[in-house]
């Protein structure tokens, strides 16, 4: 069968593939430690689930407006006003089927063939592919652990040119957990202000911050509001990954274009999940549950970073947010596995060895545009973190 050529630029998601393989092994009774999945291991708070049950019992199971029920869009606007002192009309908010869907709609609505989008590496795996599917060109700005995964101002200025249509800002970051510096945010602002360049602020981890406080470009310069798309969702903050609710707040022209696309693809997000998200944003006690999760993640962060840094050949960055450790394993790649005749060489081979021989599922850094690293999600128990780190240490010790 002849298929669309536009999909030739898209690679299968390595995070989903590794998670699926780990689950398959677990289903066969194999004791795999899974560090691959990018989702909280906590249950959705009870008051959110209760709101969904109530919606079902009330028969709230029909189509809704494509852009989401008005009360949810109003609640999103109210939350943004409370946290960022910015006013958005409900019509300037689009609710989609998860943050990933929101970003997909955005790039499809924004980009024409050859338009460029600036992305800081390491980057979430789907950014570049979404841009390519929309006909755009990713322009990658490389960062490393030695700079705290923070780009230098001259790197940002060099990456932005006549064809630039957007700059993606994801802080805290997936996969590094890094918080971009105020200097970086101010550089982005100075480069785009007064142009037709959009800042895509992916704030999905804004409630999972362990040092300092969350800031986006609009916190520093509210006058930029007409050039910024705020993308967020319920998945990470409220442990609602499977509910598939994300949203975009932005300029009316962009939101209307994104809604036109959603009208002709998914139409509305699930009605019941919208009621659950409404409860997440408005019900008393939910924020307390979020803070409990954040504190637990913080304890795990400190523990896994210390454990990884104690392993010979591993250097781990201390993340300021999200729930990922992103250690540098380049030294291990110079070593040879038992029975092999040549050094590992690539992080893909190291990840394969780690899963097949040592039963630990992680994601190679090359999937995020950062060869020589690996991503470990610490959205799992301390017991699993210790077991996994023990196995990583065993693997490192076995290499010569």
C-alpha positions in Angstrom: 0.0 0.0 0.0 1.3 3.5 -0.9 1.3 5.7 2.2 1.7 9.5 2.8 5.3 10.6 2.4 4.9 13.2 5.2 5.2 10.4 7.7 8.7 9.5 6.4 10.1 12.2 8.6 8.5 10.8 11.8 10.2 8.2 13.9 8.4 5.9 16.4 8.5 7.3 19.9 11.4 5.7 21.7 9.8 6.3 25.1 6.6 4.6 24.2 8.5 1.7 22.5 10.7 1.1 25.6 7.8 1.4 28.0 5.8 -1.1 25.9 8.8 -3.6 25.8 9.2 -3.3 29.5 5.5 -4.0 30.1 5.7 -7.0 27.8 8.6 -8.4 29.7 6.8 -7.8 33.0 3.7 -9.6 31.7 5.9 -12.6 31.3 6.9 -12.5 34.9 10.3 -10.8 34.3 11.3 -8.4 37.1 12.0 -5.3 35.1 12.6 -1.9 36.8 10.8 0.6 34.6 12.4 4.1 34.4 11.0 4.8 31.0 7.4 6.1 31.4 6.9 9.9 31.7 3.9 9.8 34.0 3.3 10.1 37.7 2.9 6.8 39.6 0.3 8.3 41.9 -3.4 7.7 41.5 -5.6 10.6 40.3 -6.8 12.4 43.4 -10.2 11.1 44.7 -12.1 14.4 44.3 -11.2 14.4 40.6 -12.4 10.8 40.1 -15.6 11.6 42.0 -16.4 14.5 39.7 -16.0 12.1 36.7 -18.3 9.5 38.3 -20.9 12.3 39.0 -20.7 13.3 35.4 -21.4 9.8 34.2 -24.3 9.4 36.6 -25.7 12.7 35.4 -25.6 11.6 31.8 -22.9 14.1 30.8 -21.7 11.7 28.1 -22.6 13.6 24.9 -20.6 15.9 22.5 -19.5 19.2 23.9 -18.3 22.3 22.1 -15.1 21.5 20.2 -13.0 23.9 22.2 -14.2 22.5 25.6 -17.0 23.3 27.9 -17.2 27.0 28.8 -16.8 26.4 32.6 -13.5 24.6 32.0 -12.2 27.3 29.7 -13.2 29.9 32.3 -11.4 27.9 35.0 -8.3 27.7 32.9 -8.4 31.5 32.4 -9.0 32.0 36.1 -6.0 29.8 37.0 -3.7 31.8 34.5 -5.0 35.1 35.9 -4.3 33.9 39.5 -0.8 32.6 38.8 0.5 35.0 36.1 -1.7 38.1 36.4 -2.8 37.8 32.8 -6.3 38.0 31.4 -7.5 35.6 28.8 -11.1 35.4 27.5 -12.6 31.9 27.4 -12.6 32.2 23.6 -8.8 32.5 23.8 -8.5 29.0 25.4 -8.7 25.7 23.5 -9.1 22.5 25.4 -7.6 19.5 23.5 -7.0 15.8 24.0 -3.8 16.2 26.0 -0.9 18.5 25.9 0.6 16.6 22.9 -2.6 17.1 20.9 -2.5 20.9 21.8 1.1 21.2 20.5 0.3 19.2 17.3 -2.7 21.4 16.6 -0.5 24.5 17.2 2.2 23.6 14.8 -0.3 22.5 12.1 -2.1 25.9 12.5 1.1 28.0 12.6 3.7 26.6 10.2 4.1 26.7 6.4 6.7 24.7 4.4 10.2 25.8 5.3 9.2 27.8 8.4 11.8 27.3 11.2 11.2 26.5 14.9 14.0 27.0 17.4 14.3 24.1 19.9 16.8 23.8 22.8 18.4 20.4 23.1 17.9 18.0 24.9 14.3 18.2 23.8 11.1 16.3 24.3 11.1 13.7 21.5 7.9 14.8 19.8 8.7 18.5 19.2 10.9 18.0 16.2 8.7 15.4 14.6 5.6 17.6 15.0 7.4 20.5 13.4 8.5 18.3 10.5 5.0 16.9 9.9 3.7 20.4 9.7 6.3 21.2 7.0 8.6 23.1 9.4 12.3 22.8 10.0 13.6 22.3 13.5 16.6 24.5 14.4 18.4 22.9 17.3 20.3 24.8 19.9 22.7 22.4 21.7 23.2 22.5 25.5 25.1 20.3 27.9 25.1 19.3 31.5 28.1 21.5 32.1 26.1 24.6 31.4 23.0 23.3 33.3 21.4 22.6 29.9 21.0 26.4 29.6 21.8 27.9 26.2 24.1 30.9 25.9 22.5 34.1 24.7 24.7 34.1 21.5 23.4 30.6 20.6 19.8 31.8 20.8 20.5 34.9 18.7 22.3 32.9 16.1 19.5 30.3 15.8 16.8 33.0 15.2 16.6 34.2 11.6 14.3 35.4 8.8 12.5 32.0 8.6 11.9 31.6 12.3 8.2 31.3 13.2 8.5 30.0 16.8 10.8 29.3 19.7 9.9 26.5 22.1 10.5 27.1 25.8 10.0 24.1 28.0 11.0 24.7 31.6 11.2 22.6 33.7 12.3 20.4 30.9 11.6 16.9 29.7 14.0 15.1 29.6 16.5 17.0 31.8 14.4 18.5 34.5 16.4 21.7 34.0 15.0 25.1 34.7 15.9 27.7 32.1 17.7 30.7 33.6 16.1 34.2 33.7 18.9 35.3 31.4 17.7 32.7 28.8 14.1 33.9 29.1 15.1 37.5 28.8 17.2 36.7 25.7 14.3 35.0 24.1 12.1 38.0 24.8 14.6 40.4 23.4 15.0 38.4 20.2 11.3 38.0 19.4 9.6 41.1 20.8 7.9 43.1 18.0 8.4 40.3 15.4 5.9 37.7 14.1 7.8 35.0 16.1 5.7 33.0 18.5 7.0 31.8 21.8 5.6 28.3 22.6 5.7 28.1 26.4 5.3 24.4 27.3 4.5 24.7 31.0 3.4 21.1 31.6 5.7 20.7 34.6 5.1 24.1 36.2 3.9 22.6 39.5 6.8 20.2 39.8 9.6 22.6 40.8 12.1 21.8 43.6 14.4 24.8 43.6 13.5 28.5 43.0 10.1 29.2 41.5 8.5 28.7 38.1 8.7 31.5 35.6 7.8 31.8 32.0 8.4 34.7 29.5 5.0 36.3 30.4 6.0 36.5 34.0 8.9 38.6 33.0 7.2 40.6 30.2 3.4 40.6 30.2 3.4 42.9 27.1 4.5 39.9 25.1 1.1 38.2 25.5 0.1 38.6 21.9 3.2 36.6 20.8 3.0 33.7 23.3 1.0 30.4 23.4 0.8 28.9 26.9 0.5 25.2 26.6 -0.4 23.1 29.7 -2.6 20.3 30.8 -3.8 18.0 33.6 -1.5 15.0 33.0 1.5 15.7 35.1 0.2 18.1 37.8 -2.9 16.1 38.7 -1.7 12.6 37.7 -4.2 12.5 34.9 -2.2 11.1 32.0 -4.8 8.8 30.8 -7.6 11.3 31.0 -6.1 13.2 28.0 -6.8 16.8 28.8 -4.5 19.6 27.7 -5.0 23.2 26.7 -3.6 26.3 24.9 -4.1 29.9 25.8 -3.0 32.4 23.2 -3.8 35.0 20.6 -7.3 34.7 19.2 -6.2 34.2 15.6 -4.0 31.2 16.6 -6.6 29.7 18.9 -9.3 30.0 16.2 -7.1 28.3 13.6 -6.3 25.5 16.0 -10.0 25.0 16.8 -10.7 24.8 13.0 -8.3 22.0 12.8 -9.7 20.3 15.9 -13.3 20.7 14.5 -12.2 18.5 11.7 -10.1 15.9 13.5 -11.0 14.9 17.1 -13.7 17.6 17.8 -14.2 17.8 21.6 -12.1 16.2 24.2 -13.9 13.5 26.3 -16.9 15.1 28.1 -16.3 13.2 31.3 -12.6 14.0 31.4 -13.4 17.7 31.0 -15.6 17.6 34.1 -12.7 15.8 35.9 -10.3 18.5 34.8 -12.7 21.2 36.0 -12.7 19.6 39.4 -8.9 19.5 39.3 -8.7 23.2 38.8 -11.5 24.2 41.2 -12.1 21.7 43.9 -10.7 22.4 47.4 -8.0 20.0 48.5 -6.7 19.2 45.1 -3.7 21.5 45.4 -2.8 19.9 48.7 -2.6 16.5 46.9 -0.4 18.1 44.2 1.9 19.4 46.9 2.2 16.0 48.5 3.2 14.5 45.1 5.7 17.3 44.6 7.3 16.7 48.0 7.6 13.0 47.3 9.1 13.6 43.9 11.6 15.9 45.5 12.7 13.2 48.0 13.1 10.8 45.1 15.1 13.4 43.1 17.7 13.8 45.8 18.0 10.1 46.3 18.3 9.0 42.7 20.8 11.8 41.9 23.0 10.7 44.8 22.8 7.1 43.9 23.6 7.7 40.2 26.6 10.0 41.0 28.0 7.2 43.2 28.3 4.9 40.2 31.7 4.9 38.4 31.4 6.3 34.9 28.1 8.1 35.6 27.6 11.9 36.2 24.1 13.0 37.0 22.7 16.5 36.6 20.6 17.6 39.6 17.2 18.6 38.1 15.3 21.7 39.3 11.9 20.3 38.3 9.9 17.6 36.5 10.6 13.9 37.5 13.5 12.9 35.3 17.2 12.2 36.0 19.3 12.7 32.9 22.8 11.4 33.7 25.8 11.5 31.3 27.0 8.0 30.6 29.6 8.9 27.9 32.4 7.3 29.9 30.5 4.0 30.0 30.2 4.0 26.2 34.0 3.8 25.9 33.9 0.4 27.8 33.3 -3.1 26.5 30.5 -5.4 27.6 31.4 -9.0 28.7 31.9 -11.2 25.7 32.0 -8.3 23.3 35.0 -7.4 21.1 34.4 -3.6 20.9 33.3 -0.8 23.2 29.6 -0.1 23.4 30.0 3.1 21.4 26.4 4.4 21.5 23.8 5.1 24.2 21.3 2.9 22.2 23.6 -0.1 22.7 24.0 0.7 26.4 20.2 0.9 26.9 19.7 -2.4 25.1 22.3 -4.0 27.3 20.7 -2.5 30.4 17.3 -3.9 29.6 18.2 -7.3 28.1 20.9 -8.2 30.7 20.2 -6.1 33.7 16.4 -5.7 33.5 16.3 -1.9 33.7 14.2 0.1 31.2 15.5 3.6 30.5 15.5 5.9 27.4 18.7 6.8 25.4 19.7 10.4 25.4 20.0 10.3 21.6 16.2 10.1 21.4 16.2 13.6 22.9 19.0 15.0 20.7 21.6 14.3 23.3 23.8 11.3 22.6 25.8 10.0 25.6 23.0 10.6 28.1 20.1 8.5 29.3 16.7 9.5 30.8 15.4 7.8 34.0 12.0 8.7 35.3 11.9 8.8 39.1 8.1 8.6 39.0 8.4 5.3 40.8 8.9 4.0 44.3 12.1 4.4 46.4 12.3 0.6 46.4 12.3 0.5 42.6 14.8 3.4 42.4 17.2 1.5 44.7 16.8 -1.8 42.8 17.3 0.0 39.4 20.4 1.9 40.6 21.8 -1.3 42.0 21.4 -2.9 38.6 22.9 0.1 36.8 25.9 -0.1 39.1 26.3 -3.8 38.4 26.2 -3.1 34.7 28.8 -0.4 35.0 31.1 -2.7 37.1 30.8 -5.4 34.4 32.1 -3.2 31.7 35.9 -3.2 31.0 
